[in-house]
Amino acid sequence: MACVMENFQEKVSHIENRLESLCALDIDSKPSNVRLSSIICTIGPATRDVPKLVELMKSGMNVARMNFSHGTHEYHQGTIDNVREAAKIVGQELNIPNYLVAIALDTKGPEIRTGLLENGATAEVELVKGKSIKITTDDAFKEKCSNEILYLDYKNITKVVSKGSNVFVDDGLISLRVQEVGGDYLICDIENGGMLGSKKGVNLPGAIVDLPAVSEKDKQDLVFGCKNKVDMIFASFIRNGQGVREIREILKENNSEYIKIISKVENHEGVKKIDEIIRESDGIMVARGDMGIEIPPQKVFLAQKMIITKCNLAGKPVICATQMLESMTKKPRPTRAEVSDVANAVWDGADCVMLSGETAKGDYPMETVKVMSAITLEAETSINSRSLFNELCSKTAHPIDSTTAIAMAAVNTSLNSKIAAIIVLTTSGRSAQLLSKYRPRCPIIAVTGDERIGRQAYLYRGIVPCLLPEIENQDVEKNIQTGIEFGCLRKILIPGNSVIVVTGEKSEVGFTNSIRLVQV
């Protein structure tokens, strides 16, 4: 089965009225067999070895995420080596030369943590609801925490909170309310208690903290990423554009300006300053975990829809993350609510969806990826593509350059005809990215000679990278034929399909200037 959109909710894609298009949805329709949204998997103990990574890639993983909140550089070096080895094996098994999987480094970011309990790092104490507790920044209590006094490593906490402020500990499981602010301490009432261990994370919802955007650990981790030529940085707790600029400067100092910076928006300040963060970033992640602590959880869906839409209009890739299929960490099937959550993230406009603990430590990592892939296929097929395309075009600033005009024309043609794929020859990746911005229903086969551009293409909805190392030395027709053969190999195309080819007169950046229809 190839990717011609016949019977794939085709009627929906041509109805411009939203209510009518929703009424036309058919539960008996078949989804496309080519997924447009990328799947990001966090790699951990459950999936770190090469055979598991091979399975994960075959199940649908496009980007491997390493969480630098945990593990040593030696540990992550092993993960990087294993991912690259697994990609070679998958390429050989699927007969796809130069099989591509991207690698993302997720920084720990600036954070506030409690100290060590006086009874040892593995001990726990119970904080009882209704009682009071003292929070101090006095280093004398750094390793002497108890159920009466708790050390925090943020010296300026007394400057950014006031009476009535909330202090959340351990992902919000424990809730404290400030009753008194002293020079180096807070007196708090315990509103929600529980068992507390050492070195737990602390959130100060609504407070504007002055922690550095890039910690010393982050700097070391970024240098490590540069040396290992990772494809993208997932930058944690970005609060403003300056934080992104600081990270970019570190990459520049290490001759790695090519690494994409995906800013994780996960607190109130970041949400309110989203426009400047989008301008400075290569992409955005809607990190709903900490966001749901920093802002009221019932507001998270508002932030998600707003941020994703702003990214779509800006042509910047956007990732939706956290607890998407959380129950599958321990169970082989998702909840109905989780299925709807993933589907709605795709409908909102997310380019990528991400799995965290589900694949890092879960009991069913392969099944989780397959389930996510199945959900995204259904969601993508049921999107009202014509209406979306018209809105995106209406919001495009004029006058437009020739590359944008060609991209819009190609997508428009693909929506008006039964097109199986758009094939684009791209040097910098920009032509493929512009095509992605206007959301064709069919995949975009991006033929490129740059392996890095190919891997980073997974950030964008619909792009399937085809690496052709000798692209500069071949003529355009040969490159197009390679893209068609790749599409057939990946079961995107079959003989008789129609494809749109987007090319330029010169194999240089910015020379995309023609489209044509080709029969496979």
C-alpha positions as CSV (number, residue, x, y, z in Angstrom):
1,M,0.0,0.0,0.0
2,A,1.5,3.4,-1.0
3,C,0.8,6.9,0.1
4,V,-1.9,8.0,-2.4
5,M,-4.5,9.6,-0.1
6,E,-7.5,7.7,-1.6
7,N,-10.0,6.7,1.1
8,F,-7.7,8.2,3.8
9,Q,-10.3,10.6,5.1
10,E,-9.9,12.3,1.7
11,K,-13.3,14.0,1.9
12,V,-12.3,15.8,5.1
13,S,-9.3,17.4,3.5
14,H,-11.4,19.3,0.9
15,I,-14.1,20.7,3.2
16,E,-13.3,24.2,4.3
17,N,-16.0,24.5,6.9
18,R,-14.7,23.1,10.2
19,L,-18.0,21.8,11.5
20,E,-18.8,20.0,8.2
21,S,-15.3,18.5,8.1
22,L,-15.7,17.1,11.6
23,C,-19.1,15.6,10.6
24,A,-17.4,13.9,7.7
25,L,-14.9,12.0,9.8
26,D,-15.3,8.2,9.2
27,I,-14.2,5.7,11.8
28,D,-14.0,3.0,9.1
29,S,-11.6,4.9,6.9
30,K,-8.0,3.6,6.6
31,P,-5.1,5.8,7.8
32,S,-2.1,6.4,5.6
33,N,0.8,4.0,6.0
34,V,3.3,6.8,6.1
35,R,3.7,8.7,9.4
36,L,4.4,12.4,9.1
37,S,5.0,13.2,12.7
38,S,8.3,12.2,14.2
39,I,8.6,10.2,17.4
40,I,11.3,11.1,19.9
41,C,12.3,8.3,22.4
42,T,14.1,8.9,25.6
43,I,16.9,6.2,25.9
44,G,17.4,4.7,29.3
45,P,18.1,1.3,31.0
46,A,15.2,-0.4,29.2
47,T,16.4,0.5,25.7
48,R,20.1,1.4,25.9
49,D,21.7,-1.7,24.4
50,V,22.1,-2.2,20.7
51,P,19.5,-4.9,20.1
52,K,16.8,-2.9,21.9
53,L,17.7,0.2,20.0
54,V,17.4,-1.7,16.7
55,E,13.9,-2.8,17.8
56,L,13.0,0.8,18.8
57,M,14.1,2.1,15.4
58,K,12.1,-0.5,13.5
59,S,9.1,0.3,15.7
60,G,9.3,3.9,14.6
61,M,11.8,6.0,16.6
62,N,13.2,8.9,14.6
63,V,15.1,10.8,17.4
64,A,17.0,9.3,20.3
65,R,16.9,11.6,23.4
66,M,19.5,11.5,26.2
67,N,18.4,13.0,29.5
68,F,21.5,14.7,31.1
69,S,19.6,15.1,34.4
70,H,20.8,11.5,34.9
71,G,24.0,9.6,34.1
72,T,27.7,10.4,33.6
73,H,29.4,11.4,30.3
74,E,30.8,7.9,30.1
75,Y,27.3,6.5,30.3
76,H,25.9,8.8,27.6
77,Q,29.0,8.2,25.4
78,G,28.0,4.5,25.4
79,T,24.4,5.4,24.5
80,I,25.6,7.6,21.6
81,D,27.8,4.8,20.3
82,N,25.0,2.3,20.6
83,V,22.5,4.5,18.7
84,R,24.9,5.0,15.8
85,E,25.8,1.3,15.7
86,A,22.1,0.3,15.8
87,A,21.3,2.7,12.9
88,K,23.9,1.0,10.8
89,I,22.4,-2.4,11.6
90,V,18.9,-1.2,10.7
91,G,20.1,0.3,7.5
92,Q,21.7,-3.0,6.5
93,E,18.6,-5.1,7.5
94,L,16.2,-2.8,5.6
95,N,18.5,-2.3,2.7
96,I,18.5,1.4,3.2
97,P,22.0,2.8,2.8
98,N,22.7,5.8,5.1
99,Y,19.8,5.1,7.4
100,L,19.3,8.2,9.6
101,V,18.4,8.6,13.3
102,A,18.9,11.9,15.1
103,I,20.5,12.3,18.5
104,A,19.2,14.9,21.0
105,L,21.0,16.1,24.2
106,D,18.5,17.2,26.9
107,T,20.2,19.5,29.4
108,K,19.5,19.4,33.1
109,G,19.0,23.1,33.2
110,P,18.9,25.5,36.2
111,E,17.0,24.0,39.0
112,I,16.4,24.2,42.8
113,R,16.9,21.2,45.0
114,T,16.6,20.2,48.6
115,G,19.6,19.1,50.6
116,L,20.5,15.7,52.1
117,L,18.5,14.2,54.9
118,E,20.5,13.9,58.1
119,N,19.9,10.1,58.2
120,G,21.6,9.6,54.8
121,A,20.9,9.9,51.1
122,T,18.6,6.9,51.0
123,A,16.5,7.9,54.0
124,E,13.0,9.4,53.9
125,V,11.1,11.6,56.3
126,E,7.3,12.2,56.5
127,L,6.0,15.7,56.1
128,V,2.6,15.8,57.8
129,K,-0.2,18.0,56.5
130,G,-1.1,20.8,58.8
131,K,2.3,21.1,60.5
132,S,5.0,23.8,59.9
133,I,8.4,23.4,58.5
134,K,11.4,25.8,58.2
135,I,13.1,26.2,54.8
136,T,16.6,27.6,55.0
137,T,19.5,28.5,52.7
138,D,22.0,28.2,55.5
139,D,24.7,25.8,54.3
140,A,25.1,24.4,57.8
141,F,21.9,22.4,57.1
142,K,23.0,21.2,53.6
143,E,23.3,17.7,54.9
144,K,21.1,17.9,58.0
145,C,17.6,18.1,56.6
146,S,14.7,16.7,58.6
147,N,10.9,16.9,58.9
148,E,11.4,20.2,60.8
149,I,14.0,22.0,58.7
150,L,14.7,21.7,55.0
151,Y,17.7,23.1,53.1
152,L,17.3,24.6,49.6
153,D,20.2,25.4,47.3
154,Y,18.7,28.7,46.0
155,K,20.1,31.6,48.0
156,N,17.7,34.2,46.7
157,I,14.5,32.3,47.5
158,T,13.6,34.9,50.2
159,K,13.8,37.6,47.6
160,V,11.4,36.1,45.1
161,V,8.6,34.6,47.3
162,S,6.3,36.3,49.8
163,K,3.7,35.4,52.3
164,G,1.1,33.2,50.7
165,S,3.4,31.9,47.9
166,N,3.5,28.2,47.1
167,V,6.6,26.0,47.3
168,F,6.2,22.7,45.5
169,V,8.6,19.8,46.3
170,D,9.2,16.5,44.4
171,D,7.3,17.3,41.2
172,G,4.5,18.9,43.2
173,L,3.8,15.9,45.4
174,I,4.5,18.0,48.5
175,S,2.9,21.5,48.7
176,L,4.0,24.2,51.1
177,R,2.6,27.6,51.7
178,V,4.8,30.5,52.9
179,Q,3.7,32.1,56.2
180,E,6.8,34.0,57.1
181,V,9.9,35.3,55.2
182,G,13.2,35.9,57.0
183,G,16.7,36.8,55.9
184,D,17.7,33.3,55.0
185,Y,14.7,31.3,55.8
186,L,11.0,30.7,55.2
187,I,8.4,29.4,57.6
188,C,5.8,27.3,55.7
189,D,2.6,25.4,56.4
190,I,2.5,21.9,54.9
191,E,-0.6,21.8,52.8
192,N,0.0,18.4,51.1
193,G,2.4,16.1,52.9
194,G,4.1,12.8,52.1
195,M,7.3,11.0,52.3
196,L,10.3,13.1,51.2
197,G,13.8,11.9,50.2
198,S,17.0,13.8,49.6
199,K,17.9,16.1,46.7
200,K,14.3,16.6,45.5
201,G,13.4,19.2,42.9
202,V,11.6,22.4,44.0
203,N,9.3,24.6,42.0
204,L,8.3,28.2,42.8
205,P,5.1,28.8,40.7
206,G,4.7,32.4,39.6
207,A,8.1,33.5,41.0
208,I,10.7,35.1,38.7
209,V,13.9,33.3,39.7
210,D,17.3,34.7,38.8
211,L,19.1,31.4,38.3
212,P,21.6,31.4,35.4
213,A,20.2,30.1,32.2
214,V,23.2,27.8,31.7
215,S,24.7,26.1,34.8
216,E,28.3,24.9,35.0
217,K,27.1,21.3,34.5
218,D,25.1,22.4,31.4
219,K,28.2,24.0,30.0
220,Q,30.2,20.8,30.4
221,D,27.4,18.8,28.9
222,L,27.1,21.1,25.9
223,V,30.8,20.8,25.2
224,F,30.4,17.0,25.4
225,G,27.5,17.2,22.9
226,C,29.6,19.3,20.6
227,K,32.5,16.8,20.6
228,N,30.1,14.0,19.8
229,K,28.3,16.0,17.1
230,V,24.8,15.6,18.5
231,D,22.1,17.0,16.2
232,M,20.0,19.0,18.6
233,I,20.0,20.4,22.2
234,F,16.8,20.3,24.2
235,A,17.5,23.3,26.4
236,S,15.7,23.0,29.8
237,F,13.9,25.8,31.7
238,I,14.4,28.5,29.0
239,R,12.8,31.6,30.4
240,N,13.7,34.2,27.8
241,G,15.6,34.9,24.6
242,Q,18.8,35.6,26.5
243,G,19.0,32.0,27.7
244,V,19.0,30.8,24.1
245,R,21.7,33.3,23.1
246,E,23.9,32.0,25.9
247,I,23.6,28.4,24.7
248,R,24.2,29.4,21.1
249,E,27.4,31.3,22.1
250,I,28.7,28.1,23.8
251,L,28.0,26.1,20.6
252,K,29.7,28.8,18.5
253,E,32.8,28.7,20.8
254,N,33.0,25.0,20.1
255,N,32.5,25.2,16.3
256,S,29.1,23.7,16.5
257,E,26.7,26.4,15.4
258,Y,25.0,23.8,13.3
259,I,23.4,22.1,16.3
260,K,19.7,23.0,16.6
261,I,18.5,24.6,19.9
262,I,15.1,23.4,20.9
263,S,13.9,25.5,23.9
264,K,11.9,23.7,26.5
265,V,9.2,26.1,27.8
266,E,8.1,24.8,31.2
267,N,7.4,27.8,33.5
268,H,5.2,30.9,33.7
269,E,7.9,33.3,32.6
270,G,8.8,31.2,29.6
271,V,5.1,31.0,28.5
272,K,4.7,34.8,28.8
273,K,7.9,35.4,26.8
274,I,7.3,32.8,24.2
275,D,7.5,35.2,21.2
276,E,11.1,36.2,21.9
277,I,12.0,32.6,22.7
278,I,10.6,31.4,19.4
279,R,12.6,34.1,17.6
280,E,15.9,33.1,19.1
281,S,15.3,29.3,19.0
282,D,15.4,26.7,16.2
283,G,12.4,25.1,17.7
284,I,10.3,24.7,20.8
285,M,9.3,21.9,23.2
286,V,6.1,22.2,25.1
287,A,7.4,20.5,28.3
288,R,4.2,19.9,30.2
289,G,5.6,18.2,33.3
290,D,7.2,21.1,35.1
291,M,4.8,23.5,33.3
292,G,1.9,21.8,35.0
293,I,3.5,22.6,38.4
294,E,4.6,26.1,37.5
295,I,1.2,27.1,36.2
296,P,-2.2,25.7,37.1
297,P,-2.6,22.3,35.4
298,Q,-5.9,23.3,33.9
299,K,-4.1,26.1,32.0
300,V,-1.5,23.8,30.4
301,F,-3.7,22.9,27.4
302,L,-4.1,26.7,26.7
303,A,-0.3,27.1,26.7
304,Q,0.1,24.0,24.5
305,K,-2.3,25.2,21.8
306,M,-1.0,28.8,21.9
307,I,2.7,27.8,21.7
308,I,2.2,25.2,19.0
309,T,0.2,27.6,16.8
310,K,2.8,30.4,17.2
311,C,5.5,27.9,16.1
312,N,3.4,26.8,13.1
313,L,3.0,30.4,11.9
314,A,6.7,31.0,12.4
315,G,7.7,27.9,10.6
316,K,9.6,26.6,13.6
317,P,9.3,22.9,14.6
318,V,7.5,22.2,17.9
319,I,7.5,19.1,20.1
320,C,4.8,18.0,22.5
321,A,6.1,16.1,25.5
322,T,5.4,14.6,28.9
323,Q,3.1,11.8,30.1
324,M,1.8,11.2,26.6
325,L,1.5,7.4,27.1
326,E,2.5,7.3,30.7
327,S,0.4,4.3,31.7
328,M,2.3,2.2,29.2
329,T,5.3,2.4,31.4
330,K,3.7,-0.5,33.3
331,K,0.8,-1.6,31.1
332,P,0.7,-2.9,27.5
333,R,-2.3,-0.6,26.4
334,P,-2.8,3.1,26.8
335,T,-5.8,4.8,28.5
336,R,-8.4,6.3,26.2
337,A,-7.4,9.7,27.5
338,E,-3.8,9.2,26.5
339,V,-4.8,8.2,23.0
340,S,-6.8,11.4,22.7
341,D,-4.0,13.5,24.1
342,V,-1.5,12.2,21.5
343,A,-4.1,12.7,18.7
344,N,-4.9,16.2,19.8
345,A,-1.3,17.2,20.0
346,V,-1.0,16.2,16.3
347,W,-4.2,18.1,15.5
348,D,-2.9,21.1,17.4
349,G,0.1,21.1,15.0
350,A,2.9,19.4,16.8
351,D,5.7,18.3,14.5
352,C,7.0,15.7,16.9
353,V,5.6,13.8,19.9
354,M,7.9,12.6,22.6
355,L,8.2,9.6,25.0
356,S,10.0,9.8,28.3
357,G,9.9,7.2,31.0
358,E,7.8,5.0,28.7
359,T,10.9,4.1,26.6
360,A,13.6,5.0,29.1
361,K,12.5,2.6,31.9
362,G,9.1,1.2,30.8
363,D,8.2,-2.5,30.5
364,Y,6.7,-2.0,27.0
365,P,9.0,0.4,25.1
366,M,8.5,-1.1,21.6
367,E,4.7,-1.5,22.0
368,T,4.5,2.2,23.2
369,V,6.3,3.4,20.0
370,K,4.0,1.3,17.8
371,V,0.9,2.6,19.6
372,M,2.1,6.2,19.3
373,S,2.8,5.7,15.6
374,A,-0.7,4.2,15.0
375,I,-2.4,7.2,16.8
376,T,-0.4,9.8,14.9
377,L,-1.3,8.1,11.6
378,E,-5.0,8.3,12.3
379,A,-4.7,11.9,13.5
380,E,-2.7,13.2,10.6
381,T,-5.1,11.6,8.0
382,S,-8.1,13.3,9.6
383,I,-6.7,16.8,9.6
384,N,-8.6,19.4,7.4
385,S,-5.6,20.1,5.3
386,R,-7.2,22.5,2.8
387,S,-8.5,24.8,5.6
388,L,-5.2,24.7,7.4
389,F,-3.2,25.5,4.2
390,N,-5.5,28.5,3.5
391,E,-5.0,29.9,7.0
392,L,-1.2,29.4,6.9
393,C,-1.1,31.2,3.5
394,S,-3.3,34.0,4.7
395,K,-0.9,34.6,7.6
396,T,2.2,34.7,5.4
397,A,3.8,38.1,5.2
398,H,4.0,39.6,1.7
399,P,5.9,40.1,-0.5
400,I,7.3,36.5,-0.4
401,D,10.6,35.2,-1.7
402,S,10.7,32.7,-4.6
403,T,11.5,29.7,-2.5
404,T,8.4,30.3,-0.3
405,A,6.2,30.9,-3.4
406,I,7.4,27.6,-4.9
407,A,6.7,25.8,-1.6
408,M,3.2,27.2,-1.3
409,A,2.5,26.3,-5.0
410,A,3.8,22.7,-4.5
411,V,1.7,22.1,-1.4
412,N,-1.4,23.6,-3.1
413,T,-0.9,21.3,-6.1
414,S,-0.5,18.3,-3.8
415,L,-3.8,19.1,-2.1
416,N,-5.6,19.5,-5.4
417,S,-4.3,16.2,-6.9
418,K,-3.7,12.7,-5.7
419,I,0.0,13.2,-5.0
420,A,1.9,10.4,-3.2
421,A,4.9,12.5,-2.2
422,I,6.8,15.7,-2.8
423,I,10.4,15.2,-3.7
424,V,12.7,18.1,-3.0
425,L,16.4,18.5,-3.6
426,T,17.8,20.6,-0.8
427,T,21.3,21.8,0.2
428,S,20.5,23.7,3.4
429,G,17.2,22.0,4.3
430,R,15.2,25.3,4.0
431,S,13.2,24.2,0.9
432,A,12.0,21.1,2.7
433,Q,11.3,23.0,5.9
434,L,9.1,25.5,4.0
435,L,7.2,22.7,2.4
436,S,6.6,21.3,5.9
437,K,5.4,24.6,7.1
438,Y,2.4,24.6,4.7
439,R,1.4,21.1,5.8
440,P,0.9,18.8,2.8
441,R,-1.0,15.6,3.4
442,C,1.7,13.6,1.7
443,P,5.3,13.0,2.9
444,I,8.2,15.2,1.7
445,I,11.2,13.2,0.5
446,A,14.1,15.5,1.1
447,V,17.1,14.4,-0.9
448,T,20.3,16.0,0.6
449,G,24.0,15.4,0.5
450,D,24.4,16.5,4.1
451,E,23.9,13.8,6.7
452,R,23.4,16.4,9.5
453,I,20.7,18.2,7.5
454,G,19.0,14.9,6.9
455,R,19.0,13.9,10.6
456,Q,17.8,17.3,11.7
457,A,14.9,17.1,9.2
458,Y,13.1,14.8,11.6
459,L,12.2,17.9,13.6
460,Y,9.8,18.9,10.9
461,R,6.3,17.4,10.1
462,G,6.3,15.3,7.0
463,I,9.9,15.3,6.0
464,V,11.5,11.9,5.2
465,P,15.3,12.5,4.7
466,C,17.1,10.7,1.9
467,L,20.8,11.0,2.2
468,L,22.7,11.0,-1.1
469,P,26.4,11.8,-0.3
470,E,27.4,12.3,-3.9
471,I,24.5,14.7,-4.7
472,E,26.8,17.5,-5.7
473,N,28.5,15.3,-8.3
474,Q,25.3,14.1,-10.0
475,D,22.8,15.8,-12.3
476,V,19.4,16.8,-11.2
477,E,17.6,14.0,-13.0
478,K,19.7,11.3,-11.3
479,N,19.1,12.9,-7.9
480,I,15.3,12.9,-8.5
481,Q,15.4,9.3,-9.6
482,T,17.3,8.5,-6.4
483,G,14.5,10.1,-4.4
484,I,11.9,8.1,-6.3
485,E,13.8,4.8,-5.7
486,F,14.2,5.7,-2.0
487,G,10.4,6.4,-1.8
488,C,9.7,2.9,-3.3
489,L,12.2,1.3,-0.9
490,R,10.5,2.9,2.0
491,K,7.1,1.9,0.7
492,I,6.0,5.5,0.3
493,L,5.7,5.1,-3.5
494,I,4.6,2.4,-6.0
495,P,4.7,2.4,-9.8
496,G,2.0,4.6,-11.2
497,N,2.0,7.1,-8.4
498,S,2.3,10.8,-9.1
499,V,4.9,12.9,-7.3
500,I,5.7,16.6,-7.3
501,V,9.4,17.4,-7.8
502,V,10.8,20.7,-6.4
503,T,14.2,21.7,-7.6
504,G,16.5,24.6,-8.6
505,E,18.6,25.5,-11.5
506,K,21.7,25.5,-9.3
507,S,22.7,23.2,-6.5
508,E,23.2,26.1,-4.2
509,V,21.4,27.5,-1.1
510,G,18.4,29.6,-2.1
511,F,18.0,28.5,-5.8
512,T,14.8,26.4,-5.5
513,N,12.7,27.8,-8.3
514,S,10.7,25.1,-10.1
515,I,8.0,22.4,-9.6
516,R,6.8,19.7,-11.9
517,L,4.7,16.5,-11.8
518,V,6.4,13.2,-12.4
519,Q,5.0,9.7,-12.8
520,V,6.7,6.9,-10.9
